[in-house]
Amino acid sequence: MKKYLASLLLTIFISTSSFAENLKAYFTYCTFSTPNSGPYIETYLSVVGNSAVYKKIANNSYQSKIEITLIFKQGNEIKTFKKYNLLSPEITDSLASRTNFIDQQRISLPNGKYEFEITINDLNSNNTPFKSTQILTIDYPENKINISDIELIESLSKTKTNNVLSKNGYDIIPYTSDFYPEDFEKIAFYAEIYNANKLLGDNEDFLISYYIETDENKKIIGNYKSFIRAKSTAVNILLKSFTIEKLPSGNYNLVIEARNKENELLAQKKVFFQRSNPKIEPLLIFDDFSESFVAKMSKKEVEEYIKCIEPISSTTEINFAENQLKGDDEELMRQFFYNFWIKRSESNPETEWKNYYKLVEQTNKLFSNQLKKGYRTDRGIIYLKYGPPNTRSEFLYDNSTYPYEIWHYHKVERFSNRKFVFYDPSFGMNEYPILHSDMPGHINNKQWRLQLNKRLGQPIDHDAEAPSYQYGDRSSDYYNNPR
């Protein structure tokens, strides 16, 4: 199942608005199969009502009109396509609030690999339509047990009259995002298991289990695991939910498995989702730290080591670490530290930690001062976070500037050719706070050259980005041409 947010820039907007709107539509799909008709794709599109352009129609009410085109190709051949208009609910007043509206389509597709193209066009706008292409694989062989894609559910009710949302006696409103904010109390889902009767025999017992695991290391989360015993049929249905009020922020997979009486895995399907729940502390998944390398550390060492991993910690981990240090619970501190490293290297967390600590020791030798250990300084943080720079140019005695350094990285994360400028306005404290960087997430100071030259006490021109020529200032040259 694939999900993404379609965003189209609209130049025509409601006459009472002073700003143009962006059309926002959440699109996702799942694949299923039926014993008689074979595989099909089910598409779900949720349009944010307030983002669409509404126009007056014949009965003097207002309505938006979205054109949807779905194309399925193999090579240069179009195997099937569907083009239709999606109409919003009508409103009688152009100022009235607009509800979100949803569309669902079902299209038969034989097993195979397809290039799936979707185009979304607001017909009340002159802007370029949104278009996206991705690879779609349909694979439901008849000689093995299969599990459909997992459909996440926003709400459901018993079917009174069959419609496009009906499945096995329920009208299912799909949840078209994989993000669950903190106000969501449940994650509900629907899936189908196929061909159990062909492989196991009719009406034979088998197990359907479902659970939530961490996306990073595939560990099952505490009580988020359950199962049902089922009798094999052509199509077995799973319609379940988990309460996620206490599920911490993180990236997870919802997993469904089919197993036989011997507990052998017959089929598995999973879907990714993300949870934001800042009120709940992060999970401490691994509890065998008492027999690990962490057990040999003193309490003072654990406290110090937790502090020195901050440069490579996520925001959630930083907040959690601070709480543990404040709480002074030695066992929880050890558990947190152990979890931190086993999440990064489940096979050998101790080696991963030792390799990092060698870098910490190197950082302390290079950047410590009278007030701070090296890993607490700006240079130390960058050194630990991104590793040693490819070039490090130090300038201690330029005539017009404070002492400064320019660091250059060929590659930082997904970015190329990134630079950091540090300077020492204290002349000798070896603090060197960061003055400027072109790396996203760090201070970007367009007047860094002016500030660097403030040593001579000249006032800063707030409209300028660089000083007039200063004798001996090599900062611009080394910043633009690192060596």
C-alpha positions as CSV (number, residue, x, y, z in Angstrom):
1,M,0.0,0.0,0.0
2,K,1.4,3.4,-1.0
3,K,0.4,6.7,0.4
4,Y,1.3,10.3,-0.5
5,L,0.0,13.8,-0.3
6,A,-1.0,15.4,-3.6
7,S,-0.6,19.2,-3.5
8,L,-1.6,21.4,-6.4
9,L,-1.1,25.2,-6.6
10,L,-4.3,26.9,-7.5
11,T,-4.4,30.3,-9.0
12,I,-8.2,30.7,-8.9
13,F,-9.5,31.1,-5.4
14,I,-12.8,31.8,-3.7
15,S,-13.8,35.4,-4.4
16,T,-13.9,36.2,-0.7
17,S,-10.4,35.0,0.1
18,S,-7.3,37.1,-0.1
19,F,-4.9,34.3,-0.7
20,A,-4.7,31.5,-3.3
21,E,-5.2,28.0,-1.9
22,N,-3.3,24.8,-2.5
23,L,-5.4,21.8,-3.4
24,K,-4.5,19.1,-0.9
25,A,-5.6,15.5,-1.5
26,Y,-4.4,12.4,0.3
27,F,-4.2,9.4,-2.0
28,T,-3.6,5.8,-1.2
29,Y,-4.5,2.3,-2.5
30,C,-4.7,-1.4,-1.5
31,T,-4.8,-4.5,-3.6
32,F,-7.2,-7.4,-3.0
33,S,-8.5,-10.5,-4.8
34,T,-11.7,-12.4,-5.1
35,P,-12.0,-16.2,-5.8
36,N,-14.2,-15.6,-8.9
37,S,-13.0,-12.4,-10.4
38,G,-9.3,-12.3,-9.5
39,P,-7.2,-9.4,-8.3
40,Y,-8.2,-5.8,-8.2
41,I,-6.9,-2.4,-6.9
42,E,-8.9,-0.2,-4.6
43,T,-8.0,3.5,-4.6
44,Y,-8.8,6.0,-1.9
45,L,-8.7,9.7,-2.4
46,S,-9.5,12.2,0.4
47,V,-9.7,15.9,-0.7
48,V,-9.3,18.6,1.9
49,G,-12.5,20.6,1.3
50,N,-11.2,24.0,2.3
51,S,-8.4,23.7,-0.2
52,A,-10.6,23.1,-3.3
53,V,-12.0,25.8,-5.6
54,Y,-15.7,26.1,-5.5
55,K,-17.8,27.6,-8.3
56,K,-21.5,28.4,-8.7
57,I,-23.5,25.7,-10.5
58,A,-26.9,25.7,-12.1
59,N,-29.0,25.6,-8.9
60,N,-27.1,28.6,-7.5
61,S,-25.2,26.4,-5.0
62,Y,-21.4,26.0,-5.0
63,Q,-19.4,22.9,-5.8
64,S,-15.8,21.9,-6.6
65,K,-15.0,19.6,-9.5
66,I,-11.8,17.4,-9.4
67,E,-10.8,15.4,-12.5
68,I,-9.1,12.1,-11.7
69,T,-7.2,10.0,-14.2
70,L,-5.8,6.5,-13.3
71,I,-3.6,4.8,-15.9
72,F,-2.0,1.3,-15.6
73,K,0.8,0.6,-18.1
74,Q,3.1,-2.3,-18.9
75,G,5.9,-0.9,-21.1
76,N,4.3,1.4,-23.6
77,E,1.0,-0.4,-23.5
78,I,-1.9,1.0,-21.5
79,K,-3.5,-2.1,-19.9
80,T,-6.5,-0.2,-18.4
81,F,-7.4,3.3,-17.3
82,K,-10.1,5.2,-15.6
83,K,-11.0,8.9,-15.9
84,Y,-13.8,10.5,-14.0
85,N,-14.9,13.7,-12.2
86,L,-15.1,13.8,-8.4
87,L,-17.7,16.3,-7.2
88,S,-17.7,17.8,-3.7
89,P,-20.9,18.1,-1.6
90,E,-22.8,21.2,-2.6
91,I,-22.9,24.3,-0.4
92,T,-25.4,27.1,-0.6
93,D,-23.1,29.9,0.6
94,S,-19.6,30.6,-0.8
95,L,-18.6,31.4,2.8
96,A,-19.9,28.2,4.3
97,S,-17.4,25.7,5.8
98,R,-16.4,22.9,3.5
99,T,-16.1,19.3,4.6
100,N,-13.5,16.9,3.3
101,F,-14.8,14.5,0.7
102,I,-13.6,11.0,-0.2
103,D,-13.6,8.9,-3.3
104,Q,-13.1,5.2,-3.7
105,Q,-12.6,3.2,-6.9
106,R,-12.2,-0.5,-7.7
107,I,-10.4,-1.6,-10.8
108,S,-9.7,-5.2,-11.9
109,L,-6.1,-5.9,-12.7
110,P,-4.4,-9.3,-13.5
111,N,-1.3,-10.4,-11.6
112,G,1.7,-8.5,-12.9
113,K,3.9,-5.4,-12.6
114,Y,2.5,-2.1,-13.7
115,E,3.5,1.5,-14.0
116,F,0.7,3.3,-12.1
117,E,0.1,6.9,-13.0
118,I,-2.4,9.2,-11.2
119,T,-3.3,12.7,-12.3
120,I,-5.4,15.0,-10.1
121,N,-6.7,18.2,-11.8
122,D,-8.9,20.9,-10.2
123,L,-11.2,21.8,-13.1
124,N,-12.0,25.1,-11.4
125,S,-8.3,26.1,-11.5
126,N,-5.9,27.0,-14.3
127,N,-3.0,25.5,-12.6
128,T,-0.9,22.5,-13.8
129,P,-2.5,19.2,-12.6
130,F,-0.7,17.1,-10.0
131,K,0.8,13.9,-11.5
132,S,2.6,11.0,-9.9
133,T,3.9,7.7,-11.2
134,Q,5.0,4.6,-9.2
135,I,5.5,0.9,-9.7
136,L,2.6,-1.3,-8.7
137,T,2.9,-5.1,-8.3
138,I,-0.1,-7.4,-8.2
139,D,0.8,-10.9,-7.0
140,Y,-1.9,-13.2,-5.8
141,P,-1.0,-16.7,-7.0
142,E,-3.7,-19.4,-6.6
143,N,-1.3,-22.1,-5.3
144,K,-0.2,-20.4,-2.1
145,I,-1.8,-18.6,0.9
146,N,-1.8,-14.8,0.3
147,I,-2.7,-11.8,2.5
148,S,-4.1,-8.7,0.9
149,D,-2.8,-5.3,1.5
150,I,-3.7,-3.9,4.9
151,E,-6.4,-1.2,4.7
152,L,-6.2,1.3,7.6
153,I,-9.7,2.4,8.7
154,E,-11.0,5.8,9.8
155,S,-14.4,4.5,10.7
156,L,-16.9,1.7,9.9
157,S,-20.5,0.8,10.2
158,K,-22.8,-2.1,9.3
159,T,-23.9,-2.0,5.7
160,K,-27.5,-1.1,5.2
161,T,-27.4,-0.8,1.4
162,N,-24.4,-2.1,-0.6
163,N,-22.2,0.6,-2.0
164,V,-18.6,1.2,-3.1
165,L,-17.5,1.3,0.6
166,S,-19.1,-2.0,1.5
167,K,-17.0,-5.0,2.4
168,N,-18.3,-8.2,4.0
169,G,-21.2,-6.5,5.7
170,Y,-19.5,-3.3,6.7
171,D,-19.1,0.2,5.2
172,I,-15.5,1.0,5.7
173,I,-14.2,4.6,5.5
174,P,-10.4,4.3,4.7
175,Y,-7.8,6.2,6.6
176,T,-5.8,7.8,3.8
177,S,-2.7,8.8,5.8
178,D,0.0,6.7,7.6
179,F,0.4,9.4,10.4
180,Y,-1.5,9.1,13.7
181,P,-1.4,12.2,15.8
182,E,-1.8,12.1,19.6
183,D,-5.6,12.6,19.5
184,F,-6.0,9.2,17.8
185,E,-6.9,6.5,20.3
186,K,-7.1,3.5,18.0
187,I,-5.5,2.1,14.9
188,A,-8.1,0.0,13.0
189,F,-7.5,-2.2,10.0
190,Y,-8.9,-4.7,7.5
191,A,-7.3,-7.5,5.6
192,E,-8.2,-10.7,3.7
193,I,-6.4,-14.0,3.7
194,Y,-6.7,-16.1,0.6
195,N,-6.5,-19.8,-0.4
196,A,-6.2,-21.2,3.2
197,N,-8.6,-23.9,2.2
198,K,-6.5,-25.0,-0.8
199,L,-3.4,-25.4,1.2
200,L,-4.7,-26.6,4.5
201,G,-8.0,-28.3,3.5
202,D,-11.5,-27.0,4.1
203,N,-12.5,-25.9,7.6
204,E,-9.0,-26.7,9.0
205,D,-7.7,-24.7,12.0
206,F,-5.0,-22.1,11.5
207,L,-3.8,-19.0,13.3
208,I,-4.0,-15.4,12.2
209,S,-1.8,-13.2,14.4
210,Y,-1.4,-9.4,14.2
211,Y,1.0,-7.1,16.1
212,I,2.8,-3.8,16.0
213,E,6.6,-3.8,15.7
214,T,9.2,-1.1,15.6
215,D,10.2,-0.1,12.1
216,E,13.9,0.3,13.0
217,N,14.6,-3.1,14.5
218,K,11.4,-5.1,13.9
219,K,10.9,-5.8,17.6
220,I,7.3,-6.5,18.7
221,I,5.9,-3.9,21.1
222,G,4.8,-5.2,24.5
223,N,1.0,-5.8,24.6
224,Y,0.4,-4.8,21.0
225,K,0.1,-8.4,19.9
226,S,-3.0,-10.7,19.5
227,F,-4.3,-13.6,17.4
228,I,-7.4,-15.4,16.4
229,R,-8.0,-19.1,15.6
230,A,-9.7,-19.4,12.2
231,K,-11.2,-22.1,10.0
232,S,-9.7,-22.2,6.6
233,T,-11.9,-20.9,3.8
234,A,-11.3,-19.4,0.3
235,V,-11.3,-15.9,1.9
236,N,-10.7,-15.3,5.7
237,I,-11.5,-11.8,7.0
238,L,-9.5,-9.9,9.6
239,L,-11.1,-6.7,11.0
240,K,-9.4,-5.6,14.2
241,S,-8.0,-2.7,16.0
242,F,-5.4,-1.7,18.7
243,T,-5.7,1.0,21.3
244,I,-2.7,3.2,20.8
245,E,-3.3,5.8,23.6
246,K,0.0,4.7,25.3
247,L,2.0,4.0,22.1
248,P,4.9,6.5,22.1
249,S,6.0,8.6,19.2
250,G,7.9,6.6,16.6
251,N,7.9,4.6,13.4
252,Y,6.1,1.3,13.4
253,N,4.8,-1.5,11.2
254,L,1.4,-3.2,11.6
255,V,2.0,-6.8,10.8
256,I,-0.4,-9.7,9.9
257,E,0.7,-13.3,9.8
258,A,-0.9,-16.6,8.9
259,R,0.5,-19.8,10.6
260,N,-0.4,-23.4,10.6
261,K,-1.0,-25.7,13.6
262,E,2.8,-26.2,13.8
263,N,3.3,-22.5,14.1
264,E,5.0,-22.4,10.7
265,L,4.7,-19.1,8.9
266,L,2.5,-19.4,5.8
267,A,2.2,-15.7,4.8
268,Q,3.0,-12.2,6.1
269,K,1.9,-8.7,5.2
270,K,2.8,-5.4,6.9
271,V,2.1,-1.7,6.6
272,F,4.1,1.2,7.9
273,F,2.7,3.9,10.1
274,Q,4.0,6.8,12.2
275,R,2.8,7.8,15.6
276,S,3.1,11.2,17.3
277,N,2.4,11.0,21.0
278,P,4.7,13.4,22.9
279,K,3.0,12.9,26.3
280,I,4.2,9.3,26.4
281,E,7.8,8.5,27.0
282,P,9.7,6.5,24.3
283,L,9.6,2.7,24.5
284,L,12.4,0.9,26.4
285,I,12.1,-2.3,24.3
286,F,15.1,-4.3,25.5
287,D,15.3,-5.2,29.1
288,D,18.3,-7.5,29.2
289,F,20.8,-4.7,30.0
290,S,21.7,-6.2,33.4
291,E,23.8,-8.8,31.6
292,S,25.3,-6.4,29.0
293,F,28.3,-4.1,28.8
294,V,26.2,-1.4,30.5
295,A,26.2,-3.4,33.8
296,K,29.9,-2.8,34.2
297,M,29.6,0.9,34.2
298,S,29.4,3.0,37.4
299,K,26.4,5.3,37.8
300,K,28.6,8.4,37.3
301,E,29.9,6.9,34.0
302,V,26.4,6.1,32.8
303,E,25.4,9.7,33.5
304,E,28.4,11.1,31.6
305,Y,27.9,8.7,28.7
306,I,24.3,9.6,28.3
307,K,25.4,13.3,28.0
308,C,28.0,12.6,25.4
309,I,25.5,10.8,23.0
310,E,23.3,13.9,22.7
311,P,24.9,15.0,19.4
312,I,23.8,11.8,17.6
313,S,20.4,11.5,19.4
314,S,17.0,12.3,18.0
315,T,14.9,15.0,19.6
316,T,12.8,12.4,21.3
317,E,15.8,10.6,22.7
318,I,17.3,13.9,24.0
319,N,14.1,14.8,25.8
320,F,13.9,11.3,27.3
321,A,17.6,11.3,28.3
322,E,17.1,14.7,30.1
323,N,14.2,13.3,32.0
324,Q,16.2,10.2,33.1
325,L,19.1,12.3,34.3
326,K,16.7,14.6,36.3
327,G,14.9,11.6,37.7
328,D,18.2,10.0,38.9
329,D,16.8,6.5,38.4
330,E,20.0,4.4,37.8
331,E,18.2,1.4,36.4
332,L,16.2,3.5,33.8
333,M,19.4,5.3,32.8
334,R,21.1,2.0,32.2
335,Q,18.2,0.7,30.3
336,F,17.9,3.8,28.1
337,F,21.7,3.8,27.3
338,Y,21.5,0.1,26.4
339,N,18.5,0.6,24.2
340,F,20.1,3.5,22.5
341,W,23.0,1.4,21.2
342,I,21.1,-1.8,20.5
343,K,18.7,0.1,18.3
344,R,21.7,1.2,16.3
345,S,23.4,-2.2,16.2
346,E,21.4,-5.1,17.5
347,S,24.1,-7.6,16.7
348,N,26.9,-5.8,18.5
349,P,25.9,-2.7,20.5
350,E,29.0,-2.7,22.7
351,T,31.3,-2.4,19.6
352,E,29.1,0.4,18.2
353,W,29.4,2.3,21.5
354,K,33.1,1.8,21.8
355,N,33.7,3.1,18.3
356,Y,31.7,6.1,19.1
357,Y,33.4,6.7,22.4
358,K,36.8,6.8,20.6
359,L,35.5,9.7,18.6
360,V,34.3,11.3,21.9
361,E,37.8,11.0,23.4
362,Q,39.3,12.5,20.2
363,T,36.7,15.3,20.4
364,N,37.6,16.1,24.0
365,K,41.3,16.3,23.2
366,L,40.7,18.6,20.3
367,F,38.0,21.0,21.7
368,S,37.8,20.9,25.5
369,N,38.3,24.2,27.3
370,Q,38.4,25.3,30.9
371,L,34.6,25.3,31.2
372,K,33.4,22.5,28.9
373,K,34.4,19.1,27.7
374,G,34.9,18.9,23.9
375,Y,31.7,17.1,23.2
376,R,29.7,20.0,24.7
377,T,31.2,22.6,22.5
378,D,29.8,23.6,19.1
379,R,32.8,22.2,17.3
380,G,32.6,19.0,19.3
381,I,28.9,18.6,18.5
382,I,29.4,19.0,14.8
383,Y,32.5,16.7,14.9
384,L,30.5,13.9,16.6
385,K,27.3,14.5,14.6
386,Y,28.9,14.5,11.1
387,G,32.4,13.1,11.7
388,P,35.7,14.8,11.0
389,P,35.5,17.4,8.2
390,N,37.2,16.8,4.9
391,T,39.2,20.0,5.4
392,R,39.6,22.1,8.5
393,S,41.2,25.6,7.9
394,E,42.4,27.4,11.1
395,F,43.1,31.1,11.2
396,L,44.4,32.4,14.5
397,Y,46.3,35.6,13.5
398,D,44.5,37.3,10.7
399,N,44.9,41.1,11.1
400,S,41.3,42.1,11.1
401,T,39.3,39.1,12.3
402,Y,38.7,37.1,15.4
403,P,40.4,33.7,15.4
404,Y,38.2,31.4,13.3
405,E,38.0,28.0,11.6
406,I,36.2,26.9,8.4
407,W,35.2,23.3,8.1
408,H,34.2,21.7,4.8
409,Y,32.4,18.4,4.2
410,H,32.1,16.8,0.8
411,K,29.0,15.0,2.0
412,V,26.8,15.5,5.0
413,E,23.7,13.2,5.2
414,R,22.0,13.8,1.9
415,F,23.7,17.1,1.2
416,S,26.9,17.9,-0.7
417,N,29.6,20.5,-0.2
418,R,28.6,21.9,3.2
419,K,30.6,24.3,5.3
420,F,30.7,25.5,9.0
421,V,32.3,28.6,10.3
422,F,33.4,28.8,14.0
423,Y,35.0,31.8,15.7
424,D,36.6,32.8,19.0
425,P,35.5,36.3,20.1
426,S,36.9,35.5,23.6
427,F,40.5,35.3,22.2
428,G,41.9,32.2,24.0
429,M,39.0,30.5,25.7
430,N,38.9,27.9,22.9
431,E,35.1,28.0,22.9
432,Y,34.6,28.7,19.2
433,P,30.8,28.9,18.9
434,I,29.3,28.3,15.4
435,L,29.0,31.5,13.5
436,H,27.5,30.3,10.2
437,S,26.7,27.2,8.2
438,D,24.9,26.4,4.9
439,M,23.8,23.1,6.4
440,P,20.0,23.0,7.0
441,G,19.1,22.9,10.7
442,H,22.1,25.1,11.7
443,I,22.5,28.8,12.1
444,N,22.7,30.6,8.7
445,N,24.1,34.0,9.3
446,K,24.4,36.1,6.1
447,Q,26.5,38.7,7.9
448,W,29.0,36.2,9.3
449,R,31.9,38.0,7.5
450,L,30.9,41.3,9.1
451,Q,30.7,39.7,12.5
452,L,34.1,38.0,12.0
453,N,35.6,41.4,11.3
454,K,34.0,43.2,14.3
455,R,37.3,42.7,16.2
456,L,38.3,46.2,15.1
457,G,35.2,47.7,16.7
458,Q,33.6,48.9,13.5
459,P,29.8,49.2,13.5
460,I,27.9,46.6,11.4
461,D,26.0,47.8,8.4
462,H,22.8,45.8,8.7
463,D,22.2,46.0,5.0
464,A,25.5,44.6,4.0
465,E,26.6,40.9,3.9
466,A,30.4,41.3,3.6
467,P,32.8,44.0,4.9
468,S,34.7,46.3,2.7
469,Y,38.2,44.9,2.0
470,Q,40.2,44.2,5.1
471,Y,43.9,43.5,4.9
472,G,44.7,39.9,5.8
473,D,41.1,38.6,5.8
474,R,41.1,35.3,3.9
475,S,37.6,34.1,5.1
476,S,35.8,34.6,1.8
477,D,38.5,32.9,-0.2
478,Y,38.7,29.8,2.1
479,Y,34.9,29.6,2.4
480,N,34.3,29.6,-1.3
481,N,37.4,27.6,-2.2
482,P,38.1,25.2,0.7
483,R,41.5,23.5,0.8
